Amino acid sequence: MKHLKEFTIPFVGLKAGKHLFDFEIDNTFLHFFEYDDFNNARVKVDLLLEKKSTFLELNFKAQGLVNLNCDVTNEPFNQEIENEFDLVVNFGEEFNDENIDILILPHGEYEIDIKQYVYELIVLALPTKRVHPGIEDGSLKSEILIKLEELSPKLKDIKEEEESTDPRWDSLKKLLTDK
């Protein structure tokens, strides 16, 4: 995976101040993480790295389109995604990434690998339920939606069930009203 070397940023040679890096993410990057939920992906990730004297501040911004399948109909559709994440890189005795917003690198490190952060930034930008926009506005016509409509309980049937009661309960209700 030679192309993933671009996600390793050597920060030792950088001057103090702000540095901008941009990355184009596609399916090959996501296949590295064995993530196959996307049919296609075109995401641009901008990284603003601000080098200070004792630590680094990283600001990730992702924006783009991913093609995925609807959870209801399994029809493919394009989903716009947008996400942002801030990370502070400090230096200490040993590597520690237990805190979600702070990464501690050992003294003497000269580069940072951001692959995992970019991957999580993209995957966490997805909505939990992926619904085709055609379902929400009623423009999508598919066999699955027609079958779901046939099998769903009708409003008329539900009202009839509520109105009809068991005759045994009717007799008990008379006892309450006869007092």
MILUM-842048 format. One record per residue (C-alpha): residue number from 1; residue in one letter; x, y, z. Coordinates in steps of 0.05 Angstrom, whole numbers, plus 32768, in hexadecimal, padded with zeros to 4 digits. Last residue first. Layout:
BEGIN
   num   residu      x      y      z
   NUM        a      X      Y      Z
...
END
This chain:
BEGIN
   num   residu      x      y      z
   179        k   7A34   800F   8316
   178        d   7A21   7FF4   82D1
   177        t   7A5C   8016   82AE
   176        l   7A92   7FEA   82CD
   175        l   7A6B   7FAA   82C2
   174        k   7A5E   7FBE   827A
   173        k   7AAA   7FC2   826F
   172        l   7AB0   7F79   8283
   171        s   7A7E   7F65   824E
   170        d   7AA4   7F8E   821A
   169        w   7AE4   7F6C   822F
   168        r   7AC6   7F28   821E
   167        p   7AAF   7F44   81DB
   166        d   7AF7   7F51   81C6
   165        t   7AFF   7F95   81A8
   164        s   7AF8   7FB1   8162
   163        e   7B08   7FFB   815F
   162        e   7B54   7FF3   8167
   161        e   7B58   7FBB   8133
   160        e   7B2E   7FE4   8102
   159        k   7B5C   8020   810C
   158        i   7B9A   7FF5   80FD
   157        d   7B7B   7FD8   80BE
   156        k   7B6B   801D   80A4
   155        l   7BB2   8035   80B0
   154        k   7BCD   7FFB   8087
   153        p   7C01   7FCC   80A3
   152        s   7C40   7FC8   8078
   151        l   7C47   7F8B   804B
   150        e   7C30   7FAC   800A
   149        e   7C58   7FEB   8018
   148        l   7C97   7FC3   8026
   147        k   7C8C   7F9D   7FE4
   146        i   7C87   7FDE   7FBD
   145        l   7CC4   7FFA   7FE0
   144        i   7CEC   7FBB   7FCF
   143        e   7CD7   7FBD   7F86
   142        s   7CF1   8003   7F7E
   141        k   7CD4   8048   7F71
   140        l   7CFB   8082   7F8F
   139        s   7CD9   80C7   7F8A
   138        g   7CB7   80C5   7FCE
   137        d   7CDE   80FF   7FED
   136        e   7CFB   80D5   8026
   135        i   7D02   8096   7FFD
   134        g   7D25   80BA   7FC4
   133        p   7D5A   80D4   7FF4
   132        h   7D71   808C   7FFF
   131        v   7D76   807E   8049
   130        r   7DB7   806D   806C
   129        k   7DA9   8067   80B7
   128        t   7DE5   8078   80E3
   127        p   7DF8   80B3   80B8
   126        l   7E3E   80B1   809C
   125        a   7E73   80E3   80B5
   124        l   7E8E   80AE   80E5
   123        v   7EAA   8086   80AA
   122        i   7ECE   80C1   808C
   121        l   7EEF   80DC   80CB
   120        e   7EFF   8095   80E2
   119        y   7F27   8087   80A3
   118        v   7F4B   80CB   80A7
   117        y   7F5D   80BE   80F0
   116        q   7F76   8078   80E0
   115        k   7FA2   808F   80A7
   114        i   7FC2   80C9   80CF
   113        d   8008   80AD   80DB
   112        i   8033   80E1   80FE
   111        e   807D   80EE   80F2
   110        y   80BD   8101   8117
   109        e   80B7   80DB   8158
   108        g   80F0   80EA   8188
   107        h   80C5   80F3   81C5
   106        p   808D   80BF   81C4
   105        l   804B   80D4   81A5
   104        i   800D   80E6   81CD
   103        l   7FCD   80EE   81A7
   102        i   7F96   8119   81C4
   101        d   7F4E   8120   81AC
   100        i   7F35   80D8   81B5
    99        n   7F5E   80CA   81F3
    98        e   7F7B   8083   81F4
    97        d   7FAE   8093   81BE
    96        n   7FEE   808C   81E7
    95        f   8035   8081   81CD
    94        e   8069   8086   8204
    93        e   8092   80B8   822C
    92        g   806E   80F6   8214
    91        f   8061   8123   81D8
    90        n   801F   8144   81C8
    89        v   7FF4   8140   818A
    88        v   7FB2   8164   818D
    87        l   7F7A   814C   815F
    86        d   7F3E   8171   8143
    85        f   7F09   8150   8118
    84        e   7ED9   8167   80E2
    83        n   7EA5   8144   80B8
    82        e   7E7E   814B   8077
    81        i   7E5C   8115   804F
    80        e   7E2F   8117   8013
    79        q   7E0C   80D6   8005
    78        n   7E06   80BB   7FBE
    77        f   7DD4   8083   7FB4
    76        p   7DD3   8037   7FAA
    75        e   7D90   8013   7FB4
    74        n   7D91   7FE1   7FEE
    73        t   7D48   7FF3   7FFB
    72        v   7D46   8004   8045
    71        d   7D8F   800A   8059
    70        c   7DA0   802F   8019
    69        n   7DE1   801B   7FF7
    68        l   7E1E   8047   7FF3
    67        n   7E3E   807A   7FC6
    66        v   7E6A   80AA   7FEB
    65        l   7E70   80F4   7FDD
    64        g   7E9F   8128   7FF9
    63        q   7EB8   8151   8034
    62        a   7EEA   8142   806A
    61        k   7F0A   8174   8099
    60        f   7F44   8161   80C7
    59        n   7F63   8193   80F8
    58        l   7FA6   8180   8115
    57        e   7FC8   81A5   814E
    56        l   8010   8193   815D
    55        f   8036   8199   819E
    54        t   8072   81B9   81C2
    53        s   8089   81F2   8195
    52        k   804A   81F6   816B
    51        k   803C   81D5   8128
    50        e   7FF7   81E2   810C
    49        l   7FE1   81AA   80DD
    48        l   7FA4   81BA   80B3
    47        l   7F8C   817A   8092
    46        d   7F5B   817C   8059
    45        v   7F38   813C   8045
    44        k   7F15   8137   8002
    43        v   7EE5   80FD   7FFA
    42        r   7ED3   80D7   7FBB
    41        a   7EB8   8093   7FCE
    40        n   7E97   805A   7FA8
    39        n   7E6D   801E   7FB8
    38        f   7E79   802C   8002
    37        d   7E6D   7FF9   8039
    36        d   7EAE   7FD4   8028
    35        y   7EDB   7FE8   8061
    34        e   7F16   7FB9   8062
    33        f   7F43   7FF0   807E
    32        f   7F6F   7FEE   8040
    31        h   7F2E   7FE9   8018
    30        l   7F1D   8030   8031
    29        f   7F5C   804D   8011
    28        t   7F4F   8028   7FD0
    27        n   7F07   8041   7FD1
    26        d   7F19   808B   7FC9
    25        i   7F37   80C2   7FF4
    24        e   7F58   8100   7FD8
    23        f   7F86   811F   800B
    22        d   7F98   8166   801D
    21        f   7FD0   8181   8049
    20        l   7FD4   81C8   8064
    19        h   800C   81E1   8092
    18        k   8004   8214   80CA
    17        g   803D   822E   80F4
    16        a   8080   8216   810F
    15        k   80AB   81FE   80D5
    14        l   80A4   81B7   80BC
    13        g   80E0   8188   80BB
    12        v   80CB   8162   80F9
    11        f   8083   8159   80E2
    10        p   808A   811D   80B5
     9        i   8043   810D   809F
     8        t   802F   80C5   8092
     7        f   7FEF   80C5   806B
     6        e   8016   80CA   8029
     5        k   8033   8085   8038
     4        l   7FEE   8069   802A
     3        h   7FFD   806A   7FDF
     2        k   8031   8033   7FE8
     1        m   8000   8000   8000
END
